[in-house]
Amino acid sequence: MCSFFLHDTARRVKRPFGPKGNWLLGNLREVQRDTIGFLHHSAAQYGPDIQFYQIAFWNVYRLSHPDYNRYILQDNQRNYGKSTLDYDVLRRLSGNGLISNQGESWLRQRRLLQPLFHRRRIAALGEVMVQATTDLLPAVHAGAKPDGV
């Protein structure tokens, strides 16, 4: 399930259905307690494509449909900037990396990394993951804890 989170700052949009939360914290407790469970439950109850919920004082739209994600991430990415409080905090914690960066600097970083995500490299990485999983299976079936875990 692919998701993209949008923060509603304008409050002009008719909201889709989603889980009701606490009047102050929204769904923060549920998300902290079991993030994956919360996301799966909300998708099952309110539909897989779009949900609305609150985390503290943020209104969050969770978009899971590939067409919605393509619209935001590819077709209209310029409409969704990274000049928000969330990205400012992320920048302070992790620096101006590919996720938090924008503009020409982001484009330069993206072009440097793009060859790493070529179809042949991804396919080769898949083979490595399958082999690593195959190597770990006997230890997992025996109940042993694999090295590095």
PEDAKA-V980501 format. One record per helix or strand of 2 or more residues. SS is the DSSP state (~ for helix, > for strand). FROM is the first residue (numbers start at 1). LEN is the number of residues. Records with the same first field share a line. If there is no record, write none. Layout:
SS: FROM-LEN / FROM-LEN
This chain:
>: 4-4 / 50-6 / 58-6
~: 28-6 / 35-12 / 66-10 / 77-3 / 85-10 / 103-15 / 119-23
